Amino acid sequence: MREMKIRRDPFKPAGAWLAEKLGRLKFNGQLRGYSPLSRLVELELLCIGVAGKERMWNALEHTLGGGLEKFDFSQLAERAARQQTRMRELHLDATALAFPSLGRS
């Protein structure tokens, strides 16, 4: 953001902090602590974020092309695609842990 001279929104970090705290209040089958369902929900949110990041890099590549030498948008989009592939694997594992009774027989 600094390189592109984009101003940081001072409210976004505070909003992220608040969202993280509120996320701990979700019904995960435990009054306190972490459950397998917590991991599944967090991975689903990360998957959404990484998918958005890939679309952003592709849009910037399309719009700016090689306009900013310091950034290789296509390489960044490829990295996000690899992250999505890995997160899909982790998501399947987390689903199996969260819902063991629904596993394959």
C-alpha positions in Angstrom: 0.0 0.0 0.0 2.9 2.3 0.8 4.5 1.7 -2.6 1.2 2.5 -4.4 0.6 5.5 -2.1 -2.7 4.1 -0.8 -3.8 5.4 2.5 -4.5 2.9 5.3 -7.9 2.9 6.8 -7.4 3.3 10.6 -10.7 1.5 11.3 -10.0 -1.8 9.5 -7.5 -3.2 12.0 -9.9 -2.3 14.9 -12.8 -3.9 13.0 -10.7 -7.1 12.4 -9.8 -7.2 16.1 -13.5 -6.9 17.1 -14.6 -9.5 14.5 -12.0 -11.9 15.9 -13.3 -11.4 19.4 -16.9 -11.8 18.3 -16.0 -14.9 16.4 -15.0 -16.6 19.6 -18.6 -16.3 20.8 -19.9 -18.7 18.1 -21.7 -21.8 19.1 -19.0 -24.5 18.7 -20.3 -27.1 21.1 -18.0 -25.9 23.9 -18.5 -23.1 26.4 -14.8 -22.4 26.5 -12.0 -23.5 24.3 -11.5 -24.6 20.8 -13.4 -27.3 19.0 -13.0 -29.1 15.7 -15.9 -27.0 14.4 -14.0 -23.8 15.2 -11.2 -25.0 12.9 -13.6 -25.7 10.1 -15.3 -22.3 10.3 -11.9 -20.5 10.4 -10.7 -22.4 7.4 -13.9 -21.5 5.5 -13.3 -17.9 6.2 -9.6 -18.2 5.1 -10.7 -19.9 1.9 -13.0 -16.9 1.1 -10.2 -14.5 1.8 -7.6 -16.3 -0.4 -10.1 -16.6 -3.2 -10.7 -12.8 -3.0 -6.9 -12.2 -3.0 -6.5 -14.3 -6.2 -9.2 -12.3 -7.9 -7.6 -9.1 -6.8 -4.2 -10.0 -8.2 -5.8 -11.1 -11.5 -7.8 -7.8 -11.7 -4.7 -5.7 -11.0 -2.7 -7.7 -13.6 -5.5 -7.1 -16.1 -5.8 -3.4 -15.2 -2.2 -2.4 -14.6 -0.3 -5.1 -16.5 3.4 -4.3 -16.1 2.7 -0.8 -14.9 4.3 -1.5 -11.5 7.7 -3.2 -12.0 8.0 -4.1 -8.3 4.9 -6.4 -8.4 4.4 -9.5 -10.5 0.7 -9.8 -10.2 0.5 -13.0 -12.2 3.0 -14.7 -9.8 1.0 -13.4 -6.8 -2.2 -14.9 -8.3 -0.5 -18.2 -8.9 0.7 -18.3 -5.3 -2.9 -17.6 -4.1 -4.2 -20.4 -6.3 -1.6 -22.8 -4.7 -2.7 -21.6 -1.3 -6.4 -22.4 -2.2 -5.4 -25.9 -3.3 -3.7 -26.5 0.0 -6.6 -25.0 2.0 -9.1 -27.2 0.2 -7.1 -30.2 1.5 -7.0 -28.8 5.0 -10.8 -28.0 4.8 -11.6 -31.6 3.9 -9.5 -32.8 6.9 -11.1 -30.4 9.2 -14.6 -31.4 8.0 -13.8 -35.1 8.8 -12.6 -34.1 12.3 -15.7 -31.9 12.9 -18.2 -34.5 11.7 -16.7 -37.9 12.4 -20.1 -39.6 12.4 -20.6 -38.5 8.8 -17.4 -40.2 7.6 -17.3 -42.7 4.8 -18.1 -46.3 5.8 
